[in-house]
Amino acid sequence: MRSNKQSKGSLFVEFAVVLSLFIAVIFGMGQQLLKVLHDFDHYALATELAMGPQLSALAFDQPSGEVVELASATTPTLNDYMTTIGDFFRQRAPNTSYALYASIGHLNINSVEGTLDSVDDTTLLPHFTYSVSPAGGCVDSADQINNWLKRYTLGKLDHAVEFVTGHAPVDPTDDSYRFGSKLYDINEAGVRKRSYEVKFPILFVIICSEIQTFGLNQRDLTYHMIVPRRHLN
């Protein structure tokens, strides 16, 4: 009799362990599936941001006759540019858990050759936050998200410089490895002349949302690099 009870007890324990593992696997797969679906929403939203309304990402300084980065005194201002994107994000976000963290980085371009010179890390300002919920962003620490965004921005910009280093075209007719936005390209008396914008802006964003299942909250963060469609008016 005791042997039968012990056997039944062992079977019950084994069944409980197997059932617990099965539930844990199903729960883990469900969490992973929800994260994948959230990632799809993030990338779809990033595509909409790339195609949505944008102001000029650079400004023309008339006194100096130079193309400059957006700032508080340019037209448009940096805040105006970011707000246009942030307002569009709020309209398109699937729910109130979404938040957007954005900054602009710049590459220095040789205006005559159209080659990439260096990373302009002097314009890496604190990020802009646009949350759907009035309660605030998806990430609690502003310093933390600023560090993540800065590392992502510098990593991508430095990678671009490394990619073109040592590949500057020698032949004037060779368009390989030329970078930036072309202002004009003419043939004057058999000599090809080009002019490029001295700055190439790139928008870097982190999209954050919350995944809620069975009373547990998980944050989903995705990183995106967007080349603005409009540089100058």
C-alpha positions as CSV (number, residue, x, y, z in Angstrom):
1,M,0.0,0.0,0.0
2,R,2.8,2.4,1.0
3,S,4.6,1.6,-2.3
4,N,1.5,2.5,-4.3
5,K,1.1,5.8,-2.5
6,Q,4.8,6.6,-3.0
7,S,4.5,5.7,-6.7
8,K,1.4,7.9,-7.1
9,G,3.1,10.7,-5.2
10,S,6.1,10.5,-7.5
11,L,3.9,10.5,-10.6
12,F,2.1,13.6,-9.2
13,V,5.4,15.4,-8.6
14,E,6.7,14.5,-12.1
15,F,3.4,15.6,-13.6
16,A,3.5,18.9,-11.7
17,V,7.1,19.5,-12.9
18,V,6.3,18.7,-16.5
19,L,3.2,20.8,-16.4
20,S,5.1,23.7,-14.9
21,L,7.8,23.5,-17.6
22,F,5.2,23.3,-20.3
23,I,3.4,26.4,-19.0
24,A,6.8,28.2,-18.7
25,V,7.6,27.3,-22.3
26,I,4.2,28.4,-23.6
27,F,4.5,31.7,-21.6
28,G,8.0,32.3,-22.9
29,M,6.9,31.7,-26.5
30,G,3.9,34.0,-26.0
31,Q,6.2,36.7,-24.6
32,Q,8.6,36.3,-27.6
33,L,5.7,36.4,-30.1
34,L,4.4,39.6,-28.5
35,K,7.8,41.1,-28.7
36,V,8.1,40.2,-32.4
37,L,4.7,41.8,-33.1
38,H,5.8,44.9,-31.2
39,D,9.0,45.0,-33.3
40,F,6.9,44.9,-36.5
41,D,4.8,47.8,-35.2
42,H,8.0,49.7,-34.4
43,Y,9.5,49.3,-37.8
44,A,6.3,50.1,-39.6
45,L,6.1,53.3,-37.5
46,A,9.7,54.2,-38.3
47,T,8.9,53.8,-42.0
48,E,5.9,56.1,-41.6
49,L,8.2,58.6,-39.8
50,A,10.6,58.5,-42.8
51,M,7.8,59.1,-45.3
52,G,5.7,61.4,-43.1
53,P,5.7,65.2,-42.8
54,Q,9.2,66.8,-42.4
55,L,10.6,70.3,-42.3
56,S,14.0,71.0,-43.8
57,A,16.7,69.2,-41.9
58,L,19.3,71.9,-42.6
59,A,19.2,75.7,-42.8
60,F,20.8,78.3,-45.1
61,D,22.6,81.1,-43.3
62,Q,22.2,84.1,-45.7
63,P,24.9,86.4,-44.1
64,S,27.6,83.7,-44.4
65,G,26.1,82.0,-47.4
66,E,26.7,78.6,-45.8
67,V,24.6,75.6,-45.0
68,V,24.3,75.1,-41.3
69,E,22.8,72.7,-38.7
70,L,19.4,73.5,-37.3
71,A,19.5,75.5,-34.0
72,S,17.3,77.9,-32.0
73,A,17.8,80.8,-34.4
74,T,17.6,79.0,-37.8
75,T,14.6,78.6,-40.1
76,P,13.2,76.1,-39.3
77,T,14.4,75.8,-35.7
78,L,15.6,72.5,-34.4
79,N,12.6,72.4,-32.0
80,D,10.2,73.0,-34.9
81,Y,11.8,70.2,-36.9
82,M,11.6,67.7,-34.1
83,T,8.1,68.7,-33.0
84,T,6.8,68.1,-36.5
85,I,8.1,64.5,-36.3
86,G,7.0,64.1,-32.7
87,D,3.4,65.2,-33.3
88,F,3.2,62.8,-36.3
89,F,4.5,60.0,-34.1
90,R,1.9,60.7,-31.5
91,Q,-0.9,60.5,-34.1
92,R,0.4,57.2,-35.5
93,A,1.4,55.3,-32.4
94,P,-0.8,52.2,-31.7
95,N,-1.3,52.9,-28.0
96,T,-0.4,55.2,-25.1
97,S,2.6,53.1,-24.0
98,Y,4.7,54.3,-27.0
99,A,7.4,56.9,-26.7
100,L,9.9,58.3,-29.2
101,Y,13.4,59.5,-28.4
102,A,15.2,61.3,-31.2
103,S,18.3,63.3,-32.0
104,I,20.1,64.5,-35.2
105,G,23.7,63.6,-36.1
106,H,25.7,65.2,-38.9
107,L,28.5,64.1,-41.2
108,N,31.0,66.7,-42.6
109,I,31.1,66.6,-46.4
110,N,33.8,67.9,-48.7
111,S,31.7,70.4,-50.7
112,V,33.9,70.1,-53.9
113,E,34.6,66.3,-54.0
114,G,31.5,65.1,-52.3
115,T,33.5,62.8,-50.0
116,L,32.9,62.2,-46.4
117,D,35.4,64.0,-44.2
118,S,34.4,63.3,-40.6
119,V,31.7,63.0,-37.9
120,D,30.4,66.3,-36.5
121,D,30.1,65.3,-32.9
122,T,29.8,68.9,-31.7
123,T,26.1,68.9,-32.7
124,L,25.0,65.9,-30.6
125,L,22.5,67.7,-28.4
126,P,20.4,66.1,-25.7
127,H,17.6,64.0,-27.2
128,F,14.0,65.0,-27.7
129,T,11.3,62.9,-26.0
130,Y,7.7,62.5,-27.4
131,S,5.5,60.3,-25.4
132,V,1.8,59.4,-26.2
133,S,0.9,59.2,-22.6
134,P,0.7,62.4,-20.5
135,A,2.4,60.5,-17.7
136,G,5.8,60.6,-19.5
137,G,8.1,58.4,-21.5
138,C,8.6,54.7,-21.7
139,V,12.0,54.8,-20.1
140,D,12.3,56.4,-16.7
141,S,15.9,57.7,-16.8
142,A,16.5,60.6,-19.2
143,D,20.3,60.2,-18.8
144,Q,20.1,56.5,-19.6
145,I,18.2,56.9,-22.8
146,N,20.4,59.8,-23.8
147,N,23.5,57.7,-23.3
148,W,22.0,54.8,-25.4
149,L,21.0,57.2,-28.2
150,K,24.4,58.9,-28.2
151,R,26.3,55.6,-28.4
152,Y,24.0,54.4,-31.2
153,T,24.4,57.7,-33.1
154,L,28.2,57.9,-32.9
155,G,28.5,54.2,-33.7
156,K,26.6,54.5,-36.9
157,L,28.3,57.8,-38.0
158,D,31.8,56.4,-37.2
159,H,30.9,53.2,-39.2
160,A,30.1,55.4,-42.2
161,V,33.4,57.1,-42.0
162,E,35.3,53.8,-41.6
163,F,33.4,52.5,-44.7
164,V,34.6,55.2,-47.0
165,T,38.1,55.7,-45.6
166,G,40.7,54.9,-48.2
167,H,38.2,54.8,-51.1
168,A,38.1,58.4,-52.2
169,P,37.6,58.5,-56.0
170,V,40.5,59.8,-58.1
171,D,38.8,60.0,-61.5
172,P,36.5,63.1,-61.7
173,T,34.0,61.0,-63.6
174,D,33.9,58.3,-60.9
175,D,30.8,58.6,-58.7
176,S,31.8,55.8,-56.3
177,Y,32.0,56.6,-52.6
178,R,30.8,60.1,-53.1
179,F,28.5,61.1,-50.2
180,G,26.1,63.8,-49.4
181,S,23.5,65.9,-51.2
182,K,24.5,67.3,-54.6
183,L,23.7,70.9,-55.3
184,Y,24.9,70.9,-58.9
185,D,26.8,68.8,-61.4
186,I,27.9,70.6,-64.5
187,N,30.4,70.2,-67.4
188,E,32.3,73.4,-68.0
189,A,34.6,73.4,-71.0
190,G,35.2,69.7,-70.6
191,V,35.8,69.9,-66.8
192,R,33.2,68.3,-64.6
193,K,32.4,70.5,-61.5
194,R,30.3,69.5,-58.6
195,S,29.1,71.1,-55.4
196,Y,27.7,69.3,-52.3
197,E,26.1,70.3,-49.1
198,V,28.8,70.6,-46.4
199,K,26.5,68.8,-43.9
200,F,24.6,65.5,-44.2
201,P,22.0,65.1,-41.4
202,I,20.7,61.8,-40.2
203,L,17.9,61.3,-37.7
204,F,18.4,58.7,-35.0
205,V,15.5,57.5,-33.0
206,I,14.7,54.9,-30.3
207,I,11.1,53.7,-30.2
208,C,9.9,52.3,-26.9
209,S,6.7,50.5,-26.0
210,E,5.4,48.3,-23.2
211,I,4.4,44.7,-23.6
212,Q,1.8,43.7,-21.0
213,T,0.9,40.0,-20.4
214,F,-0.4,38.3,-17.3
215,G,0.3,41.3,-15.2
216,L,3.9,41.5,-16.2
217,N,5.4,44.5,-18.1
218,Q,8.2,44.3,-20.5
219,R,9.8,47.2,-22.4
220,D,10.5,46.8,-26.1
221,L,13.1,49.1,-27.6
222,T,14.2,49.3,-31.2
223,Y,16.8,51.6,-32.8
224,H,16.3,53.3,-36.2
225,M,18.4,55.5,-38.5
226,I,16.4,57.7,-40.8
227,V,17.8,59.9,-43.6
228,P,15.6,63.0,-43.9
229,R,13.9,63.4,-47.2
230,R,14.2,67.2,-47.1
231,H,17.5,69.0,-46.5
232,L,17.0,72.5,-47.8
233,N,14.0,74.4,-49.2
